[in-house]
């Protein structure tokens, strides 16, 4: 999956949960936070392996405020 598509889908999940998604740059990954709480990590590659993308989306779906 393209990284841009994954970020777009994570933003959509955050919006559905009435949360603010922020993306902080770490040393080798992007840290995804909803309302300031860490949700998941996203690698900096243009192409993210499908199983990794599914895991990040699953983490975002499971997030509770």
PyMOL Python script that loads the backbone (N, CA, C, O; Angstrom):
from pymol import cmd

cmd.read_pdbstr("""\
ATOM      1  N   UNK A   1       0.843  -1.164   0.000  1.00  0.00           N
ATOM      2  CA  UNK A   1       0.000   0.000   0.000  1.00  0.00           C
ATOM      3  C   UNK A   1       0.895   1.235   0.000  1.00  0.00           C
ATOM      4  O   UNK A   1       1.931   1.262   0.665  1.00  0.00           O
ATOM      5  N   UNK A   2       0.498   2.230  -0.732  1.00  0.00           N
ATOM      6  CA  UNK A   2       1.247   3.480  -0.758  1.00  0.00           C
ATOM      7  C   UNK A   2       1.131   4.174   0.600  1.00  0.00           C
ATOM      8  O   UNK A   2       0.078   4.142   1.237  1.00  0.00           O
ATOM      9  N   UNK A   3       2.213   4.794   1.028  1.00  0.00           N
ATOM     10  CA  UNK A   3       2.233   5.467   2.328  1.00  0.00           C
ATOM     11  C   UNK A   3       1.190   6.579   2.386  1.00  0.00           C
ATOM     12  O   UNK A   3       0.531   6.760   3.410  1.00  0.00           O
ATOM     13  N   UNK A   4       1.038   7.316   1.301  1.00  0.00           N
ATOM     14  CA  UNK A   4       0.067   8.411   1.289  1.00  0.00           C
ATOM     15  C   UNK A   4      -1.354   7.891   1.469  1.00  0.00           C
ATOM     16  O   UNK A   4      -2.167   8.522   2.146  1.00  0.00           O
ATOM     17  N   UNK A   5      -1.655   6.748   0.868  1.00  0.00           N
ATOM     18  CA  UNK A   5      -2.982   6.141   1.014  1.00  0.00           C
ATOM     19  C   UNK A   5      -3.204   5.704   2.458  1.00  0.00           C
ATOM     20  O   UNK A   5      -4.297   5.884   2.994  1.00  0.00           O
ATOM     21  N   UNK A   6      -2.194   5.137   3.089  1.00  0.00           N
ATOM     22  CA  UNK A   6      -2.303   4.701   4.478  1.00  0.00           C
ATOM     23  C   UNK A   6      -2.550   5.897   5.400  1.00  0.00           C
ATOM     24  O   UNK A   6      -3.407   5.833   6.281  1.00  0.00           O
ATOM     25  N   UNK A   7      -1.815   6.969   5.205  1.00  0.00           N
ATOM     26  CA  UNK A   7      -1.994   8.171   6.029  1.00  0.00           C
ATOM     27  C   UNK A   7      -3.400   8.734   5.832  1.00  0.00           C
ATOM     28  O   UNK A   7      -4.045   9.151   6.794  1.00  0.00           O
ATOM     29  N   UNK A   8      -3.870   8.746   4.598  1.00  0.00           N
ATOM     30  CA  UNK A   8      -5.213   9.240   4.301  1.00  0.00           C
ATOM     31  C   UNK A   8      -6.267   8.406   5.026  1.00  0.00           C
ATOM     32  O   UNK A   8      -7.220   8.954   5.580  1.00  0.00           O
ATOM     33  N   UNK A   9      -6.100   7.093   5.026  1.00  0.00           N
ATOM     34  CA  UNK A   9      -7.064   6.216   5.694  1.00  0.00           C
ATOM     35  C   UNK A   9      -7.015   6.374   7.210  1.00  0.00           C
ATOM     36  O   UNK A   9      -8.048   6.298   7.874  1.00  0.00           O
ATOM     37  N   UNK A  10      -5.820   6.594   7.763  1.00  0.00           N
ATOM     38  CA  UNK A  10      -5.705   6.825   9.210  1.00  0.00           C
ATOM     39  C   UNK A  10      -6.387   8.138   9.581  1.00  0.00           C
ATOM     40  O   UNK A  10      -7.065   8.208  10.606  1.00  0.00           O
ATOM     41  N   UNK A  11      -6.221   9.175   8.767  1.00  0.00           N
ATOM     42  CA  UNK A  11      -6.904  10.452   9.024  1.00  0.00           C
ATOM     43  C   UNK A  11      -8.421  10.280   8.990  1.00  0.00           C
ATOM     44  O   UNK A  11      -9.133  10.886   9.790  1.00  0.00           O
ATOM     45  N   UNK A  12      -8.908   9.467   8.080  1.00  0.00           N
ATOM     46  CA  UNK A  12     -10.344   9.219   7.966  1.00  0.00           C
ATOM     47  C   UNK A  12     -10.873   8.503   9.211  1.00  0.00           C
ATOM     48  O   UNK A  12     -11.961   8.819   9.690  1.00  0.00           O
ATOM     49  N   UNK A  13     -10.114   7.546   9.734  1.00  0.00           N
ATOM     50  CA  UNK A  13     -10.500   6.834  10.954  1.00  0.00           C
ATOM     51  C   UNK A  13     -10.542   7.815  12.125  1.00  0.00           C
ATOM     52  O   UNK A  13     -11.469   7.779  12.934  1.00  0.00           O
ATOM     53  N   UNK A  14      -9.544   8.684  12.216  1.00  0.00           N
ATOM     54  CA  UNK A  14      -9.502   9.672  13.305  1.00  0.00           C
ATOM     55  C   UNK A  14     -10.718  10.591  13.235  1.00  0.00           C
ATOM     56  O   UNK A  14     -11.331  10.900  14.256  1.00  0.00           O
ATOM     57  N   UNK A  15     -11.055  11.017  12.043  1.00  0.00           N
ATOM     58  CA  UNK A  15     -12.212  11.898  11.879  1.00  0.00           C
ATOM     59  C   UNK A  15     -13.492  11.199  12.308  1.00  0.00           C
ATOM     60  O   UNK A  15     -14.351  11.816  12.939  1.00  0.00           O
ATOM     61  N   UNK A  16     -13.631   9.923  11.977  1.00  0.00           N
ATOM     62  CA  UNK A  16     -14.813   9.156  12.369  1.00  0.00           C
ATOM     63  C   UNK A  16     -14.903   9.007  13.887  1.00  0.00           C
ATOM     64  O   UNK A  16     -15.998   8.873  14.433  1.00  0.00           O
ATOM     65  N   UNK A  17     -13.765   9.029  14.566  1.00  0.00           N
ATOM     66  CA  UNK A  17     -13.726   8.900  16.022  1.00  0.00           C
ATOM     67  C   UNK A  17     -13.685  10.259  16.714  1.00  0.00           C
ATOM     68  O   UNK A  17     -13.483  10.330  17.926  1.00  0.00           O
ATOM     69  N   UNK A  18     -13.876  11.334  15.956  1.00  0.00           N
ATOM     70  CA  UNK A  18     -13.825  12.705  16.475  1.00  0.00           C
ATOM     71  C   UNK A  18     -12.521  12.984  17.219  1.00  0.00           C
ATOM     72  O   UNK A  18     -12.519  13.590  18.290  1.00  0.00           O
ATOM     73  N   UNK A  19     -11.426  12.536  16.638  1.00  0.00           N
ATOM     74  CA  UNK A  19     -10.105  12.739  17.216  1.00  0.00           C
ATOM     75  C   UNK A  19      -9.256  13.553  16.242  1.00  0.00           C
ATOM     76  O   UNK A  19      -9.520  13.583  15.040  1.00  0.00           O
ATOM     77  N   UNK A  20      -8.248  14.202  16.777  1.00  0.00           N
ATOM     78  CA  UNK A  20      -7.302  14.947  15.965  1.00  0.00           C
ATOM     79  C   UNK A  20      -6.077  14.071  15.739  1.00  0.00           C
ATOM     80  O   UNK A  20      -5.412  13.676  16.697  1.00  0.00           O
ATOM     81  N   UNK A  21      -5.775  13.766  14.490  1.00  0.00           N
ATOM     82  CA  UNK A  21      -4.611  12.942  14.160  1.00  0.00           C
ATOM     83  C   UNK A  21      -3.405  13.849  13.935  1.00  0.00           C
ATOM     84  O   UNK A  21      -3.467  14.805  13.162  1.00  0.00           O
ATOM     85  N   UNK A  22      -2.313  13.537  14.618  1.00  0.00           N
ATOM     86  CA  UNK A  22      -1.061  14.253  14.384  1.00  0.00           C
ATOM     87  C   UNK A  22      -0.002  13.229  14.014  1.00  0.00           C
ATOM     88  O   UNK A  22      -0.031  12.087  14.473  1.00  0.00           O
ATOM     89  N   UNK A  23       0.926  13.654  13.181  1.00  0.00           N
ATOM     90  CA  UNK A  23       1.978  12.781  12.687  1.00  0.00           C
ATOM     91  C   UNK A  23       3.313  13.413  13.050  1.00  0.00           C
ATOM     92  O   UNK A  23       3.730  14.398  12.440  1.00  0.00           O
ATOM     93  N   UNK A  24       3.983  12.842  14.049  1.00  0.00           N
ATOM     94  CA  UNK A  24       5.278  13.338  14.508  1.00  0.00           C
ATOM     95  C   UNK A  24       6.380  12.485  13.908  1.00  0.00           C
ATOM     96  O   UNK A  24       6.281  11.259  13.860  1.00  0.00           O
ATOM     97  N   UNK A  25       7.421  13.142  13.457  1.00  0.00           N
ATOM     98  CA  UNK A  25       8.523  12.428  12.823  1.00  0.00           C
ATOM     99  C   UNK A  25       9.527  11.948  13.867  1.00  0.00           C
ATOM    100  O   UNK A  25      10.121  12.748  14.590  1.00  0.00           O
ATOM    101  N   UNK A  26       9.705  10.635  13.933  1.00  0.00           N
ATOM    102  CA  UNK A  26      10.726  10.049  14.783  1.00  0.00           C
ATOM    103  C   UNK A  26      11.993   9.869  13.978  1.00  0.00           C
ATOM    104  O   UNK A  26      12.148  10.488  12.925  1.00  0.00           O
ATOM    105  N   UNK A  27      12.906   9.032  14.450  1.00  0.00           N
ATOM    106  CA  UNK A  27      14.176   8.861  13.739  1.00  0.00           C
ATOM    107  C   UNK A  27      14.002   8.065  12.449  1.00  0.00           C
ATOM    108  O   UNK A  27      14.598   8.415  11.430  1.00  0.00           O
ATOM    109  N   UNK A  28      13.204   7.008  12.471  1.00  0.00           N
ATOM    110  CA  UNK A  28      13.015   6.217  11.254  1.00  0.00           C
ATOM    111  C   UNK A  28      11.554   5.891  10.971  1.00  0.00           C
ATOM    112  O   UNK A  28      11.249   5.235   9.976  1.00  0.00           O
ATOM    113  N   UNK A  29      10.648   6.342  11.836  1.00  0.00           N
ATOM    114  CA  UNK A  29       9.227   6.104  11.644  1.00  0.00           C
ATOM    115  C   UNK A  29       8.447   7.386  11.931  1.00  0.00           C
ATOM    116  O   UNK A  29       8.958   8.312  12.561  1.00  0.00           O
ATOM    117  N   UNK A  30       7.224   7.422  11.465  1.00  0.00           N
ATOM    118  CA  UNK A  30       6.309   8.498  11.798  1.00  0.00           C
ATOM    119  C   UNK A  30       5.405   7.990  12.905  1.00  0.00           C
ATOM    120  O   UNK A  30       4.812   6.917  12.786  1.00  0.00           O
ATOM    121  N   UNK A  31       5.297   8.758  13.984  1.00  0.00           N
ATOM    122  CA  UNK A  31       4.472   8.381  15.123  1.00  0.00           C
ATOM    123  C   UNK A  31       3.090   8.993  14.922  1.00  0.00           C
ATOM    124  O   UNK A  31       2.956  10.206  14.760  1.00  0.00           O
ATOM    125  N   UNK A  32       2.076   8.152  14.934  1.00  0.00           N
ATOM    126  CA  UNK A  32       0.703   8.607  14.750  1.00  0.00           C
ATOM    127  C   UNK A  32       0.070   8.762  16.119  1.00  0.00           C
ATOM    128  O   UNK A  32       0.099   7.843  16.938  1.00  0.00           O
ATOM    129  N   UNK A  33      -0.505   9.938  16.362  1.00  0.00           N
ATOM    130  CA  UNK A  33      -1.165  10.208  17.641  1.00  0.00           C
ATOM    131  C   UNK A  33      -2.593  10.681  17.383  1.00  0.00           C
ATOM    132  O   UNK A  33      -2.844  11.468  16.470  1.00  0.00           O
ATOM    133  N   UNK A  34      -3.517  10.192  18.195  1.00  0.00           N
ATOM    134  CA  UNK A  34      -4.894  10.683  18.190  1.00  0.00           C
ATOM    135  C   UNK A  34      -5.072  11.431  19.499  1.00  0.00           C
ATOM    136  O   UNK A  34      -4.888  10.854  20.571  1.00  0.00           O
ATOM    137  N   UNK A  35      -5.425  12.702  19.428  1.00  0.00           N
ATOM    138  CA  UNK A  35      -5.608  13.557  20.613  1.00  0.00           C
ATOM    139  C   UNK A  35      -4.407  13.492  21.541  1.00  0.00           C
ATOM    140  O   UNK A  35      -4.562  13.508  22.762  1.00  0.00           O
ATOM    141  N   UNK A  36      -3.210  13.419  20.970  1.00  0.00           N
ATOM    142  CA  UNK A  36      -1.986  13.432  21.757  1.00  0.00           C
ATOM    143  C   UNK A  36      -1.524  12.085  22.284  1.00  0.00           C
ATOM    144  O   UNK A  36      -0.436  11.997  22.852  1.00  0.00           O
ATOM    145  N   UNK A  37      -2.317  11.030  22.113  1.00  0.00           N
ATOM    146  CA  UNK A  37      -1.940   9.703  22.592  1.00  0.00           C
ATOM    147  C   UNK A  37      -1.430   8.858  21.429  1.00  0.00           C
ATOM    148  O   UNK A  37      -2.047   8.812  20.365  1.00  0.00           O
ATOM    149  N   UNK A  38      -0.297   8.193  21.643  1.00  0.00           N
ATOM    150  CA  UNK A  38       0.314   7.372  20.590  1.00  0.00           C
ATOM    151  C   UNK A  38      -0.612   6.231  20.194  1.00  0.00           C
ATOM    152  O   UNK A  38      -1.134   5.511  21.046  1.00  0.00           O
ATOM    153  N   UNK A  39      -0.807   6.077  18.892  1.00  0.00           N
ATOM    154  CA  UNK A  39      -1.664   5.022  18.369  1.00  0.00           C
ATOM    155  C   UNK A  39      -0.833   3.953  17.681  1.00  0.00           C
ATOM    156  O   UNK A  39      -0.963   2.769  17.993  1.00  0.00           O
ATOM    157  N   UNK A  40       0.021   4.357  16.746  1.00  0.00           N
ATOM    158  CA  UNK A  40       0.794   3.395  15.965  1.00  0.00           C
ATOM    159  C   UNK A  40       1.995   4.091  15.334  1.00  0.00           C
ATOM    160  O   UNK A  40       2.173   5.301  15.472  1.00  0.00           O
ATOM    161  N   UNK A  41       2.808   3.311  14.648  1.00  0.00           N
ATOM    162  CA  UNK A  41       3.958   3.819  13.906  1.00  0.00           C
ATOM    163  C   UNK A  41       3.764   3.497  12.424  1.00  0.00           C
ATOM    164  O   UNK A  41       3.171   2.478  12.071  1.00  0.00           O
ATOM    165  N   UNK A  42       4.271   4.380  11.569  1.00  0.00           N
ATOM    166  CA  UNK A  42       4.238   4.165  10.126  1.00  0.00           C
ATOM    167  C   UNK A  42       5.648   4.379   9.609  1.00  0.00           C
ATOM    168  O   UNK A  42       6.265   5.405   9.895  1.00  0.00           O
ATOM    169  N   UNK A  43       6.160   3.427   8.856  1.00  0.00           N
ATOM    170  CA  UNK A  43       7.500   3.548   8.283  1.00  0.00           C
ATOM    171  C   UNK A  43       7.568   4.655   7.249  1.00  0.00           C
ATOM    172  O   UNK A  43       6.539   5.164   6.806  1.00  0.00           O
ATOM    173  N   UNK A  44       8.756   5.021   6.872  1.00  0.00           N
ATOM    174  CA  UNK A  44       8.930   6.120   5.932  1.00  0.00           C
ATOM    175  C   UNK A  44       9.102   5.672   4.488  1.00  0.00           C
ATOM    176  O   UNK A  44       9.483   6.485   3.644  1.00  0.00           O
ATOM    177  N   UNK A  45       8.839   4.428   4.179  1.00  0.00           N
ATOM    178  CA  UNK A  45       8.970   3.937   2.810  1.00  0.00           C
ATOM    179  C   UNK A  45       7.792   4.404   1.975  1.00  0.00           C
ATOM    180  O   UNK A  45       6.710   4.653   2.508  1.00  0.00           O
ATOM    181  N   UNK A  46       7.992   4.523   0.669  1.00  0.00           N
ATOM    182  CA  UNK A  46       6.882   4.881  -0.217  1.00  0.00           C
ATOM    183  C   UNK A  46       5.849   3.771  -0.263  1.00  0.00           C
ATOM    184  O   UNK A  46       4.646   4.033  -0.295  1.00  0.00           O
ATOM    185  N   UNK A  47       6.316   2.541  -0.266  1.00  0.00           N
ATOM    186  CA  UNK A  47       5.431   1.377  -0.264  1.00  0.00           C
ATOM    187  C   UNK A  47       5.505   0.709   1.099  1.00  0.00           C
ATOM    188  O   UNK A  47       6.587   0.342   1.557  1.00  0.00           O
ATOM    189  N   UNK A  48       4.362   0.551   1.747  1.00  0.00           N
ATOM    190  CA  UNK A  48       4.280  -0.121   3.037  1.00  0.00           C
ATOM    191  C   UNK A  48       3.753  -1.530   2.782  1.00  0.00           C
ATOM    192  O   UNK A  48       2.745  -1.684   2.092  1.00  0.00           O
ATOM    193  N   UNK A  49       4.409  -2.569   3.320  1.00  0.00           N
ATOM    194  CA  UNK A  49       3.897  -3.928   3.130  1.00  0.00           C
ATOM    195  C   UNK A  49       2.450  -4.038   3.623  1.00  0.00           C
ATOM    196  O   UNK A  49       2.067  -3.388   4.596  1.00  0.00           O
ATOM    197  N   UNK A  50       1.670  -4.850   2.954  1.00  0.00           N
ATOM    198  CA  UNK A  50       0.240  -4.955   3.233  1.00  0.00           C
ATOM    199  C   UNK A  50      -0.035  -5.349   4.686  1.00  0.00           C
ATOM    200  O   UNK A  50      -0.923  -4.781   5.321  1.00  0.00           O
ATOM    201  N   UNK A  51       0.716  -6.312   5.213  1.00  0.00           N
ATOM    202  CA  UNK A  51       0.465  -6.747   6.591  1.00  0.00           C
ATOM    203  C   UNK A  51       0.794  -5.644   7.592  1.00  0.00           C
ATOM    204  O   UNK A  51       0.148  -5.547   8.635  1.00  0.00           O
ATOM    205  N   UNK A  52       1.783  -4.819   7.291  1.00  0.00           N
ATOM    206  CA  UNK A  52       2.130  -3.700   8.163  1.00  0.00           C
ATOM    207  C   UNK A  52       1.034  -2.643   8.113  1.00  0.00           C
ATOM    208  O   UNK A  52       0.652  -2.092   9.145  1.00  0.00           O
ATOM    209  N   UNK A  53       0.536  -2.365   6.935  1.00  0.00           N
ATOM    210  CA  UNK A  53      -0.543  -1.384   6.782  1.00  0.00           C
ATOM    211  C   UNK A  53      -1.798  -1.852   7.505  1.00  0.00           C
ATOM    212  O   UNK A  53      -2.463  -1.064   8.177  1.00  0.00           O
ATOM    213  N   UNK A  54      -2.123  -3.137   7.367  1.00  0.00           N
ATOM    214  CA  UNK A  54      -3.301  -3.674   8.067  1.00  0.00           C
ATOM    215  C   UNK A  54      -3.147  -3.537   9.567  1.00  0.00           C
ATOM    216  O   UNK A  54      -4.118  -3.220  10.254  1.00  0.00           O
ATOM    217  N   UNK A  55      -1.953  -3.767  10.096  1.00  0.00           N
ATOM    218  CA  UNK A  55      -1.700  -3.630  11.522  1.00  0.00           C
ATOM    219  C   UNK A  55      -1.877  -2.195  11.995  1.00  0.00           C
ATOM    220  O   UNK A  55      -2.462  -1.959  13.052  1.00  0.00           O
ATOM    221  N   UNK A  56      -1.380  -1.239  11.229  1.00  0.00           N
ATOM    222  CA  UNK A  56      -1.517   0.171  11.592  1.00  0.00           C
ATOM    223  C   UNK A  56      -2.980   0.591  11.567  1.00  0.00           C
ATOM    224  O   UNK A  56      -3.435   1.322  12.447  1.00  0.00           O
ATOM    225  N   UNK A  57      -3.715   0.132  10.565  1.00  0.00           N
ATOM    226  CA  UNK A  57      -5.144   0.454  10.486  1.00  0.00           C
ATOM    227  C   UNK A  57      -5.922  -0.205  11.620  1.00  0.00           C
ATOM    228  O   UNK A  57      -6.850   0.389  12.169  1.00  0.00           O
ATOM    229  N   UNK A  58      -5.546  -1.426  11.968  1.00  0.00           N
ATOM    230  CA  UNK A  58      -6.196  -2.127  13.077  1.00  0.00           C
ATOM    231  C   UNK A  58      -5.950  -1.381  14.390  1.00  0.00           C
ATOM    232  O   UNK A  58      -6.866  -1.231  15.198  1.00  0.00           O
ATOM    233  N   UNK A  59      -4.720  -0.914  14.605  1.00  0.00           N
ATOM    234  CA  UNK A  59      -4.398  -0.139  15.805  1.00  0.00           C
ATOM    235  C   UNK A  59      -5.244   1.138  15.865  1.00  0.00           C
ATOM    236  O   UNK A  59      -5.745   1.509  16.926  1.00  0.00           O
ATOM    237  N   UNK A  60      -5.395   1.798  14.726  1.00  0.00           N
ATOM    238  CA  UNK A  60      -6.184   3.031  14.684  1.00  0.00           C
ATOM    239  C   UNK A  60      -7.666   2.739  14.956  1.00  0.00           C
ATOM    240  O   UNK A  60      -8.330   3.502  15.658  1.00  0.00           O
ATOM    241  N   UNK A  61      -8.174   1.655  14.409  1.00  0.00           N
ATOM    242  CA  UNK A  61      -9.579   1.276  14.635  1.00  0.00           C
ATOM    243  C   UNK A  61      -9.847   0.942  16.082  1.00  0.00           C
ATOM    244  O   UNK A  61     -10.928   1.237  16.592  1.00  0.00           O
ATOM    245  N   UNK A  62      -8.888   0.332  16.759  1.00  0.00           N
ATOM    246  CA  UNK A  62      -9.061  -0.096  18.146  1.00  0.00           C
ATOM    247  C   UNK A  62      -8.910   1.028  19.151  1.00  0.00           C
ATOM    248  O   UNK A  62      -9.242   0.847  20.323  1.00  0.00           O
ATOM    249  N   UNK A  63      -8.423   2.179  18.731  1.00  0.00           N
ATOM    250  CA  UNK A  63      -8.167   3.281  19.644  1.00  0.00           C
ATOM    251  C   UNK A  63      -9.452   3.751  20.301  1.00  0.00           C
ATOM    252  O   UNK A  63     -10.480   3.919  19.644  1.00  0.00           O
ATOM    253  N   UNK A  64      -9.378   3.958  21.598  1.00  0.00           N
ATOM    254  CA  UNK A  64     -10.503   4.490  22.371  1.00  0.00           C
ATOM    255  C   UNK A  64     -10.036   5.744  23.100  1.00  0.00           C
ATOM    256  O   UNK A  64      -8.927   5.767  23.633  1.00  0.00           O
ATOM    257  N   UNK A  65     -10.852   6.774  23.131  1.00  0.00           N
ATOM    258  CA  UNK A  65     -10.462   8.027  23.821  1.00  0.00           C
ATOM    259  C   UNK A  65     -10.371   7.854  25.330  1.00  0.00           C
ATOM    260  O   UNK A  65     -10.057   8.807  26.043  1.00  0.00           O
TER     261      UNK A  65
END
""", "prot")
cmd.dss("prot")
cmd.show_as("cartoon", "prot")
cmd.util.cbc("prot")
cmd.orient("prot")
